[in-house]
Each structure stands twice: as C-alpha cells, then as structure tokens.
Amino acid sequence: MISKELIDKINALAKKSKTVGLSSEEKEEQARLRKEYLAGFRENFKKQVESIEVIKDEN
C-alpha cells in the first residue's frame, strides 16, 4: 500500500536532491523508497486491471 508518509518522504528527498544534494545513505534510502512505491503502484494497477469487465454490445 502506498502511504502518504512514503510519498512525502520521497518528495522531500527529491527536493533536497535538487537543492543541496544527497548523502550516499540518503541516495540509498531514496532508491529503496522508490522501489517500494513502484511495487505498491504495480500491485494496485494490477488489481484494477484484473477487475475490469469487458461487456460486448451486440447491437
């Protein structure tokens, strides 16, 4: 699940990266958080796609 805290932390690290730069530990954390975010995104997207029902109109 993608939490608000996860997104906030990713955004904070991205902003810091653009302004003052990140330490090696922060870069590792950023990469880990991005992987976690993408895994959650893919899981949610897969569930949405699997729940789609195609209805063919014969008219």
N, CA, C and O atoms as a Tripos MOL2 file, in Angstrom:
@<TRIPOS>MOLECULE
protein
  236   235    59     0     0
PROTEIN
NO_CHARGES

@<TRIPOS>ATOM
      1 N           0.8450   -1.1780    0.0000 N.3       1 MET1
      2 CA          0.0000    0.0000    0.0000 C.3       1 MET1
      3 C           0.8900    1.2410    0.0000 C.2       1 MET1
      4 O           1.9230    1.2900    0.6680 O.2       1 MET1
      5 N           0.4750    2.2050   -0.7410 N.am      2 ILE2
      6 CA          1.2250    3.4500   -0.8420 C.3       2 ILE2
      7 C           0.6630    4.4280    0.1870 C.2       2 ILE2
      8 O          -0.4960    4.8370    0.1060 O.2       2 ILE2
      9 N           1.4980    4.7920    1.1490 N.am      3 SER3
     10 CA          1.0360    5.6910    2.2010 C.3       3 SER3
     11 C           1.4320    7.1310    1.8930 C.2       3 SER3
     12 O           2.3440    7.3910    1.1090 O.2       3 SER3
     13 N           0.7330    8.0430    2.5220 N.am      4 LYS4
     14 CA          1.0400    9.4700    2.3760 C.3       4 LYS4
     15 C           2.4450    9.7560    2.8920 C.2       4 LYS4
     16 O           3.1600   10.5760    2.3170 O.2       4 LYS4
     17 N           2.8440    9.0930    3.9620 N.am      5 GLU5
     18 CA          4.1790    9.2990    4.5300 C.3       5 GLU5
     19 C           5.2770    8.8860    3.5520 C.2       5 GLU5
     20 O           6.3080    9.5500    3.4430 O.2       5 GLU5
     21 N           5.0430    7.7770    2.8400 N.am      6 LEU6
     22 CA          6.0070    7.3010    1.8520 C.3       6 LEU6
     23 C           6.1820    8.3340    0.7430 C.2       6 LEU6
     24 O           7.3070    8.6650    0.3690 O.2       6 LEU6
     25 N           5.0900    8.8330    0.2280 N.am      7 ILE7
     26 CA          5.1410    9.8310   -0.8430 C.3       7 ILE7
     27 C           5.7930   11.1140   -0.3520 C.2       7 ILE7
     28 O           6.5970   11.7150   -1.0650 O.2       7 ILE7
     29 N           5.4530   11.5360    0.8610 N.am      8 ASP8
     30 CA          6.0500   12.7510    1.4270 C.3       8 ASP8
     31 C           7.5620   12.6100    1.5700 C.2       8 ASP8
     32 O           8.3000   13.5490    1.2740 O.2       8 ASP8
     33 N           8.0260   11.4520    2.0200 N.am      9 LYS9
     34 CA          9.4670   11.2310    2.1970 C.3       9 LYS9
     35 C          10.1800   11.2130    0.8450 C.2       9 LYS9
     36 O          11.2620   11.7840    0.7060 O.2       9 LYS9
     37 N           9.5830   10.5610   -0.1450 N.am     10 ILE10
     38 CA         10.1630   10.5370   -1.4960 C.3      10 ILE10
     39 C          10.2740   11.9590   -2.0370 C.2      10 ILE10
     40 O          11.3030   12.3410   -2.5920 O.2      10 ILE10
     41 N           9.2150   12.7320   -1.8720 N.am     11 ASN11
     42 CA          9.2190   14.1100   -2.3680 C.3      11 ASN11
     43 C          10.2400   14.9740   -1.6390 C.2      11 ASN11
     44 O          10.8970   15.8140   -2.2530 O.2      11 ASN11
     45 N          10.3740   14.7710   -0.3380 N.am     12 ALA12
     46 CA         11.3490   15.5420    0.4400 C.3      12 ALA12
     47 C          12.7710   15.2340   -0.0330 C.2      12 ALA12
     48 O          13.5910   16.1400   -0.1790 O.2      12 ALA12
     49 N          13.0540   13.9640   -0.2690 N.am     13 LEU13
     50 CA         14.3840   13.5910   -0.7460 C.3      13 LEU13
     51 C          14.6310   14.1220   -2.1610 C.2      13 LEU13
     52 O          15.7490   14.5300   -2.4740 O.2      13 LEU13
     53 N          13.6190   14.1230   -3.0070 N.am     14 ALA14
     54 CA         13.7690   14.6510   -4.3610 C.3      14 ALA14
     55 C          14.0640   16.1470   -4.3180 C.2      14 ALA14
     56 O          14.9220   16.6370   -5.0510 O.2      14 ALA14
     57 N          13.3570   16.8610   -3.4650 N.am     15 LYS15
     58 CA         13.5790   18.3030   -3.3400 C.3      15 LYS15
     59 C          14.9850   18.5830   -2.8140 C.2      15 LYS15
     60 O          15.6790   19.4690   -3.3110 O.2      15 LYS15
     61 N          15.3920   17.8210   -1.8090 N.am     16 LYS16
     62 CA         16.7240   18.0110   -1.2400 C.3      16 LYS16
     63 C          17.7960   17.6850   -2.2800 C.2      16 LYS16
     64 O          18.8300   18.3490   -2.3450 O.2      16 LYS16
     65 N          17.5460   16.6740   -3.0780 N.am     17 SER17
     66 CA         18.4860   16.2840   -4.1220 C.3      17 SER17
     67 C          18.7040   17.4150   -5.1180 C.2      17 SER17
     68 O          19.8220   17.6380   -5.5820 O.2      17 SER17
     69 N          17.6320   18.1250   -5.4410 N.am     18 LYS18
     70 CA         17.7120   19.2250   -6.4070 C.3      18 LYS18
     71 C          18.3580   20.4750   -5.8200 C.2      18 LYS18
     72 O          18.9430   21.2730   -6.5530 O.2      18 LYS18
     73 N          18.2580   20.6480   -4.5150 N.am     19 THR19
     74 CA         18.7690   21.8760   -3.9090 C.3      19 THR19
     75 C          20.1840   21.7170   -3.3700 C.2      19 THR19
     76 O          21.0950   22.3980   -3.8420 O.2      19 THR19
     77 N          20.3910   20.8430   -2.4010 N.am     20 VAL20
     78 CA         21.7030   20.7370   -1.7530 C.3      20 VAL20
     79 C          22.4120   19.4200   -2.0280 C.2      20 VAL20
     80 O          23.5980   19.2860   -1.7310 O.2      20 VAL20
     81 N          21.7120   18.4580   -2.5850 N.am     21 GLY21
     82 CA         22.3090   17.1520   -2.8460 C.3      21 GLY21
     83 C          22.0440   16.1780   -1.7100 C.2      21 GLY21
     84 O          21.6400   16.5620   -0.6130 O.2      21 GLY21
     85 N          22.2820   14.9090   -2.0030 N.am     22 LEU22
     86 CA         22.0240   13.8500   -1.0270 C.3      22 LEU22
     87 C          23.3160   13.1460   -0.6500 C.2      22 LEU22
     88 O          24.2420   13.0370   -1.4540 O.2      22 LEU22
     89 N          23.3620   12.6720    0.5830 N.am     23 SER23
     90 CA         24.4820   11.8350    1.0160 C.3      23 SER23
     91 C          24.2770   10.4430    0.4210 C.2      23 SER23
     92 O          23.2070   10.1430   -0.1090 O.2      23 SER23
     93 N          25.2840    9.6100    0.5080 N.am     24 SER24
     94 CA         25.1670    8.2580   -0.0440 C.3      24 SER24
     95 C          24.0670    7.4660    0.6700 C.2      24 SER24
     96 O          23.3720    6.6680    0.0420 O.2      24 SER24
     97 N          23.9050    7.6840    1.9890 N.am     25 GLU25
     98 CA         22.8450    6.9920    2.7260 C.3      25 GLU25
     99 C          21.4680    7.4560    2.2590 C.2      25 GLU25
    100 O          20.5420    6.6550    2.1320 O.2      25 GLU25
    101 N          21.3450    8.7460    2.0070 N.am     26 GLU26
    102 CA         20.0640    9.2860    1.5360 C.3      26 GLU26
    103 C          19.7600    8.7940    0.1260 C.2      26 GLU26
    104 O          18.5990    8.5400   -0.1930 O.2      26 GLU26
    105 N          20.7610    8.6540   -0.7130 N.am     27 LYS27
    106 CA         20.5530    8.1230   -2.0610 C.3      27 LYS27
    107 C          20.0650    6.6820   -1.9980 C.2      27 LYS27
    108 O          19.1790    6.2840   -2.7540 O.2      27 LYS27
    109 N          20.6500    5.9030   -1.0880 N.am     28 GLU28
    110 CA         20.2080    4.5180   -0.9140 C.3      28 GLU28
    111 C          18.7660    4.4680   -0.4110 C.2      28 GLU28
    112 O          17.9670    3.6530   -0.8710 O.2      28 GLU28
    113 N          18.4440    5.3450    0.5370 N.am     29 GLU29
    114 CA         17.0760    5.3960    1.0550 C.3      29 GLU29
    115 C          16.1040    5.8060   -0.0370 C.2      29 GLU29
    116 O          15.0120    5.2470   -0.1450 O.2      29 GLU29
    117 N          16.5000    6.7830   -0.8500 N.am     30 GLN30
    118 CA         15.6500    7.2450   -1.9450 C.3      30 GLN30
    119 C          15.3750    6.0970   -2.9210 C.2      30 GLN30
    120 O          14.2360    5.9060   -3.3450 O.2      30 GLN30
    121 N          16.3960    5.3470   -3.2720 N.am     31 ALA31
    122 CA         16.2280    4.2190   -4.1890 C.3      31 ALA31
    123 C          15.3130    3.1600   -3.5820 C.2      31 ALA31
    124 O          14.4580    2.6080   -4.2730 O.2      31 ALA31
    125 N          15.4900    2.8740   -2.2870 N.am     32 ARG32
    126 CA         14.6500    1.8790   -1.6040 C.3      32 ARG32
    127 C          13.1940    2.3260   -1.5660 C.2      32 ARG32
    128 O          12.2870    1.5310   -1.8120 O.2      32 ARG32
    129 N          12.9740    3.6080   -1.2550 N.am     33 LEU33
    130 CA         11.6070    4.1340   -1.1880 C.3      33 LEU33
    131 C          10.9390    4.1300   -2.5580 C.2      33 LEU33
    132 O           9.7500    3.8350   -2.6720 O.2      33 LEU33
    133 N          11.6970    4.4550   -3.5860 N.am     34 ARG34
    134 CA         11.1480    4.4310   -4.9430 C.3      34 ARG34
    135 C          10.7490    3.0210   -5.3470 C.2      34 ARG34
    136 O           9.7020    2.8230   -5.9640 O.2      34 ARG34
    137 N          11.5840    2.0320   -5.0010 N.am     35 LYS35
    138 CA         11.2400    0.6420   -5.3070 C.3      35 LYS35
    139 C           9.9720    0.2270   -4.5730 C.2      35 LYS35
    140 O           9.1090   -0.4430   -5.1390 O.2      35 LYS35
    141 N           9.8650    0.6290   -3.3140 N.am     36 GLU36
    142 CA          8.6720    0.3210   -2.5200 C.3      36 GLU36
    143 C           7.4310    0.9630   -3.1420 C.2      36 GLU36
    144 O           6.3760    0.3340   -3.2350 O.2      36 GLU36
    145 N           7.5690    2.2190   -3.5670 N.am     37 TYR37
    146 CA          6.4630    2.9340   -4.2010 C.3      37 TYR37
    147 C           6.0360    2.2260   -5.4900 C.2      37 TYR37
    148 O           4.8480    1.9940   -5.7110 O.2      37 TYR37
    149 N           7.0100    1.8870   -6.3370 N.am     38 LEU38
    150 CA          6.6890    1.2350   -7.6050 C.3      38 LEU38
    151 C           6.0370   -0.1280   -7.3960 C.2      38 LEU38
    152 O           5.1280   -0.4980   -8.1390 O.2      38 LEU38
    153 N           6.4880   -0.8690   -6.4030 N.am     39 ALA39
    154 CA          5.8720   -2.1690   -6.1110 C.3      39 ALA39
    155 C           4.4120   -1.9850   -5.7210 C.2      39 ALA39
    156 O           3.5480   -2.7280   -6.1860 O.2      39 ALA39
    157 N           4.1320   -1.0030   -4.8720 N.am     40 GLY40
    158 CA          2.7530   -0.7190   -4.4800 C.3      40 GLY40
    159 C           1.9120   -0.2400   -5.6450 C.2      40 GLY40
    160 O           0.7540   -0.6320   -5.7860 O.2      40 GLY40
    161 N           2.4970    0.6130   -6.4860 N.am     41 PHE41
    162 CA          1.7830    1.1180   -7.6640 C.3      41 PHE41
    163 C           1.4220   -0.0290   -8.5910 C.2      41 PHE41
    164 O           0.2870   -0.1240   -9.0590 O.2      41 PHE41
    165 N           2.3850   -0.8980   -8.8540 N.am     42 ARG42
    166 CA          2.1290   -2.0390   -9.7520 C.3      42 ARG42
    167 C           1.0600   -2.9610   -9.1930 C.2      42 ARG42
    168 O           0.2110   -3.4540   -9.9370 O.2      42 ARG42
    169 N           1.0960   -3.1960   -7.8920 N.am     43 GLU43
    170 CA          0.1000   -4.0610   -7.2600 C.3      43 GLU43
    171 C          -1.2990   -3.4600   -7.4050 C.2      43 GLU43
    172 O          -2.2470   -4.1560   -7.7710 O.2      43 GLU43
    173 N          -1.4170   -2.1650   -7.1160 N.am     44 ASN44
    174 CA         -2.7180   -1.5020   -7.2450 C.3      44 ASN44
    175 C          -3.2060   -1.5000   -8.6840 C.2      44 ASN44
    176 O          -4.3870   -1.7330   -8.9430 O.2      44 ASN44
    177 N          -2.2990   -1.2380   -9.6220 N.am     45 PHE45
    178 CA         -2.6720   -1.2080  -11.0330 C.3      45 PHE45
    179 C          -3.1230   -2.5840  -11.5100 C.2      45 PHE45
    180 O          -4.0990   -2.7050  -12.2500 O.2      45 PHE45
    181 N          -2.4110   -3.6130  -11.0830 N.am     46 LYS46
    182 CA         -2.7670   -4.9780  -11.4640 C.3      46 LYS46
    183 C          -4.1670   -5.3240  -10.9620 C.2      46 LYS46
    184 O          -4.9520   -5.9350  -11.6870 O.2      46 LYS46
    185 N          -4.4820   -4.9400   -9.7330 N.am     47 LYS47
    186 CA         -5.8120   -5.2040   -9.1790 C.3      47 LYS47
    187 C          -6.8890   -4.4820   -9.9850 C.2      47 LYS47
    188 O          -7.9610   -5.0330  -10.2340 O.2      47 LYS47
    189 N          -6.5990   -3.2460  -10.3900 N.am     48 GLN48
    190 CA         -7.5670   -2.5010  -11.1900 C.3      48 GLN48
    191 C          -7.8040   -3.1780  -12.5330 C.2      48 GLN48
    192 O          -8.9470   -3.3320  -12.9640 O.2      48 GLN48
    193 N          -6.7270   -3.5810  -13.1910 N.am     49 VAL49
    194 CA         -6.8500   -4.2160  -14.4990 C.3      49 VAL49
    195 C          -7.5950   -5.5380  -14.3840 C.2      49 VAL49
    196 O          -8.4260   -5.8600  -15.2330 O.2      49 VAL49
    197 N          -7.3060   -6.2970  -13.3480 N.am     50 GLU50
    198 CA         -7.9670   -7.5890  -13.1680 C.3      50 GLU50
    199 C          -9.4470   -7.4510  -12.8550 C.2      50 GLU50
    200 O         -10.2160   -8.3860  -13.0800 O.2      50 GLU50
    201 N          -9.8570   -6.3030  -12.3400 N.am     51 SER51
    202 CA        -11.2650   -6.1220  -12.0060 C.3      51 SER51
    203 C         -12.0820   -5.5500  -13.1620 C.2      51 SER51
    204 O         -13.3000   -5.4080  -13.0450 O.2      51 SER51
    205 N         -11.4330   -5.2240  -14.2670 N.am     52 ILE52
    206 CA        -12.1540   -4.6820  -15.4300 C.3      52 ILE52
    207 C         -12.9340   -5.8050  -16.1010 C.2      52 ILE52
    208 O         -12.4120   -6.8930  -16.3460 O.2      52 ILE52
    209 N         -14.1700   -5.5160  -16.3850 N.am     53 GLU53
    210 CA        -15.0310   -6.4760  -17.0660 C.3      53 GLU53
    211 C         -15.4220   -5.8780  -18.4030 C.2      53 GLU53
    212 O         -15.9950   -4.7900  -18.4610 O.2      53 GLU53
    213 N         -15.1120   -6.5890  -19.4770 N.am     54 VAL54
    214 CA        -15.4350   -6.1270  -20.8190 C.3      54 VAL54
    215 C         -16.8110   -6.6400  -21.1840 C.2      54 VAL54
    216 O         -17.0850   -7.8380  -21.1150 O.2      54 VAL54
    217 N         -17.6740   -5.7120  -21.5760 N.am     55 ILE55
    218 CA        -19.0310   -6.0630  -21.9830 C.3      55 ILE55
    219 C         -19.1750   -5.7140  -23.4520 C.2      55 ILE55
    220 O         -19.0250   -4.5570  -23.8430 O.2      55 ILE55
    221 N         -19.4630   -6.7070  -24.2510 N.am     56 LYS56
    222 CA        -19.5950   -6.5120  -25.6880 C.3      56 LYS56
    223 C         -21.0590   -6.2670  -26.0170 C.2      56 LYS56
    224 O         -21.9230   -7.0790  -25.6870 O.2      56 LYS56
    225 N         -21.3250   -5.1640  -26.6570 N.am     57 ASP57
    226 CA        -22.6780   -4.8160  -27.0580 C.3      57 ASP57
    227 C         -22.9630   -5.4420  -28.4170 C.2      57 ASP57
    228 O         -22.2340   -5.2010  -29.3780 O.2      57 ASP57
    229 N         -23.9920   -6.2220  -28.4970 N.am     58 GLU58
    230 CA        -24.3290   -6.9370  -29.7340 C.3      58 GLU58
    231 C         -25.1370   -6.0880  -30.6920 C.2      58 GLU58
    232 O         -25.4110   -6.5330  -31.8070 O.2      58 GLU58
    233 N         -25.5260   -4.8970  -30.3110 N.am     59 ASN59
    234 CA        -26.3680   -4.0550  -31.1920 C.3      59 ASN59
    235 C         -25.5630   -3.2640  -32.1610 C.2      59 ASN59
    236 O         -26.1220   -2.5150  -32.9620 O.2      59 ASN59
@<TRIPOS>BOND
     1     1     2 1
     2     2     3 1
     3     3     4 2
     4     3     5 am
     5     5     6 1
     6     6     7 1
     7     7     8 2
     8     7     9 am
     9     9    10 1
    10    10    11 1
    11    11    12 2
    12    11    13 am
    13    13    14 1
    14    14    15 1
    15    15    16 2
    16    15    17 am
    17    17    18 1
    18    18    19 1
    19    19    20 2
    20    19    21 am
    21    21    22 1
    22    22    23 1
    23    23    24 2
    24    23    25 am
    25    25    26 1
    26    26    27 1
    27    27    28 2
    28    27    29 am
    29    29    30 1
    30    30    31 1
    31    31    32 2
    32    31    33 am
    33    33    34 1
    34    34    35 1
    35    35    36 2
    36    35    37 am
    37    37    38 1
    38    38    39 1
    39    39    40 2
    40    39    41 am
    41    41    42 1
    42    42    43 1
    43    43    44 2
    44    43    45 am
    45    45    46 1
    46    46    47 1
    47    47    48 2
    48    47    49 am
    49    49    50 1
    50    50    51 1
    51    51    52 2
    52    51    53 am
    53    53    54 1
    54    54    55 1
    55    55    56 2
    56    55    57 am
    57    57    58 1
    58    58    59 1
    59    59    60 2
    60    59    61 am
    61    61    62 1
    62    62    63 1
    63    63    64 2
    64    63    65 am
    65    65    66 1
    66    66    67 1
    67    67    68 2
    68    67    69 am
    69    69    70 1
    70    70    71 1
    71    71    72 2
    72    71    73 am
    73    73    74 1
    74    74    75 1
    75    75    76 2
    76    75    77 am
    77    77    78 1
    78    78    79 1
    79    79    80 2
    80    79    81 am
    81    81    82 1
    82    82    83 1
    83    83    84 2
    84    83    85 am
    85    85    86 1
    86    86    87 1
    87    87    88 2
    88    87    89 am
    89    89    90 1
    90    90    91 1
    91    91    92 2
    92    91    93 am
    93    93    94 1
    94    94    95 1
    95    95    96 2
    96    95    97 am
    97    97    98 1
    98    98    99 1
    99    99   100 2
   100    99   101 am
   101   101   102 1
   102   102   103 1
   103   103   104 2
   104   103   105 am
   105   105   106 1
   106   106   107 1
   107   107   108 2
   108   107   109 am
   109   109   110 1
   110   110   111 1
   111   111   112 2
   112   111   113 am
   113   113   114 1
   114   114   115 1
   115   115   116 2
   116   115   117 am
   117   117   118 1
   118   118   119 1
   119   119   120 2
   120   119   121 am
   121   121   122 1
   122   122   123 1
   123   123   124 2
   124   123   125 am
   125   125   126 1
   126   126   127 1
   127   127   128 2
   128   127   129 am
   129   129   130 1
   130   130   131 1
   131   131   132 2
   132   131   133 am
   133   133   134 1
   134   134   135 1
   135   135   136 2
   136   135   137 am
   137   137   138 1
   138   138   139 1
   139   139   140 2
   140   139   141 am
   141   141   142 1
   142   142   143 1
   143   143   144 2
   144   143   145 am
   145   145   146 1
   146   146   147 1
   147   147   148 2
   148   147   149 am
   149   149   150 1
   150   150   151 1
   151   151   152 2
   152   151   153 am
   153   153   154 1
   154   154   155 1
   155   155   156 2
   156   155   157 am
   157   157   158 1
   158   158   159 1
   159   159   160 2
   160   159   161 am
   161   161   162 1
   162   162   163 1
   163   163   164 2
   164   163   165 am
   165   165   166 1
   166   166   167 1
   167   167   168 2
   168   167   169 am
   169   169   170 1
   170   170   171 1
   171   171   172 2
   172   171   173 am
   173   173   174 1
   174   174   175 1
   175   175   176 2
   176   175   177 am
   177   177   178 1
   178   178   179 1
   179   179   180 2
   180   179   181 am
   181   181   182 1
   182   182   183 1
   183   183   184 2
   184   183   185 am
   185   185   186 1
   186   186   187 1
   187   187   188 2
   188   187   189 am
   189   189   190 1
   190   190   191 1
   191   191   192 2
   192   191   193 am
   193   193   194 1
   194   194   195 1
   195   195   196 2
   196   195   197 am
   197   197   198 1
   198   198   199 1
   199   199   200 2
   200   199   201 am
   201   201   202 1
   202   202   203 1
   203   203   204 2
   204   203   205 am
   205   205   206 1
   206   206   207 1
   207   207   208 2
   208   207   209 am
   209   209   210 1
   210   210   211 1
   211   211   212 2
   212   211   213 am
   213   213   214 1
   214   214   215 1
   215   215   216 2
   216   215   217 am
   217   217   218 1
   218   218   219 1
   219   219   220 2
   220   219   221 am
   221   221   222 1
   222   222   223 1
   223   223   224 2
   224   223   225 am
   225   225   226 1
   226   226   227 1
   227   227   228 2
   228   227   229 am
   229   229   230 1
   230   230   231 1
   231   231   232 2
   232   231   233 am
   233   233   234 1
   234   234   235 1
   235   235   236 2
@<TRIPOS>SUBSTRUCTURE
     1 MET1         2 RESIDUE 1 A MET
     2 ILE2         6 RESIDUE 1 A ILE
     3 SER3        10 RESIDUE 1 A SER
     4 LYS4        14 RESIDUE 1 A LYS
     5 GLU5        18 RESIDUE 1 A GLU
     6 LEU6        22 RESIDUE 1 A LEU
     7 ILE7        26 RESIDUE 1 A ILE
     8 ASP8        30 RESIDUE 1 A ASP
     9 LYS9        34 RESIDUE 1 A LYS
    10 ILE10       38 RESIDUE 1 A ILE
    11 ASN11       42 RESIDUE 1 A ASN
    12 ALA12       46 RESIDUE 1 A ALA
    13 LEU13       50 RESIDUE 1 A LEU
    14 ALA14       54 RESIDUE 1 A ALA
    15 LYS15       58 RESIDUE 1 A LYS
    16 LYS16       62 RESIDUE 1 A LYS
    17 SER17       66 RESIDUE 1 A SER
    18 LYS18       70 RESIDUE 1 A LYS
    19 THR19       74 RESIDUE 1 A THR
    20 VAL20       78 RESIDUE 1 A VAL
    21 GLY21       82 RESIDUE 1 A GLY
    22 LEU22       86 RESIDUE 1 A LEU
    23 SER23       90 RESIDUE 1 A SER
    24 SER24       94 RESIDUE 1 A SER
    25 GLU25       98 RESIDUE 1 A GLU
    26 GLU26      102 RESIDUE 1 A GLU
    27 LYS27      106 RESIDUE 1 A LYS
    28 GLU28      110 RESIDUE 1 A GLU
    29 GLU29      114 RESIDUE 1 A GLU
    30 GLN30      118 RESIDUE 1 A GLN
    31 ALA31      122 RESIDUE 1 A ALA
    32 ARG32      126 RESIDUE 1 A ARG
    33 LEU33      130 RESIDUE 1 A LEU
    34 ARG34      134 RESIDUE 1 A ARG
    35 LYS35      138 RESIDUE 1 A LYS
    36 GLU36      142 RESIDUE 1 A GLU
    37 TYR37      146 RESIDUE 1 A TYR
    38 LEU38      150 RESIDUE 1 A LEU
    39 ALA39      154 RESIDUE 1 A ALA
    40 GLY40      158 RESIDUE 1 A GLY
    41 PHE41      162 RESIDUE 1 A PHE
    42 ARG42      166 RESIDUE 1 A ARG
    43 GLU43      170 RESIDUE 1 A GLU
    44 ASN44      174 RESIDUE 1 A ASN
    45 PHE45      178 RESIDUE 1 A PHE
    46 LYS46      182 RESIDUE 1 A LYS
    47 LYS47      186 RESIDUE 1 A LYS
    48 GLN48      190 RESIDUE 1 A GLN
    49 VAL49      194 RESIDUE 1 A VAL
    50 GLU50      198 RESIDUE 1 A GLU
    51 SER51      202 RESIDUE 1 A SER
    52 ILE52      206 RESIDUE 1 A ILE
    53 GLU53      210 RESIDUE 1 A GLU
    54 VAL54      214 RESIDUE 1 A VAL
    55 ILE55      218 RESIDUE 1 A ILE
    56 LYS56      222 RESIDUE 1 A LYS
    57 ASP57      226 RESIDUE 1 A ASP
    58 GLU58      230 RESIDUE 1 A GLU
    59 ASN59      234 RESIDUE 1 A ASN
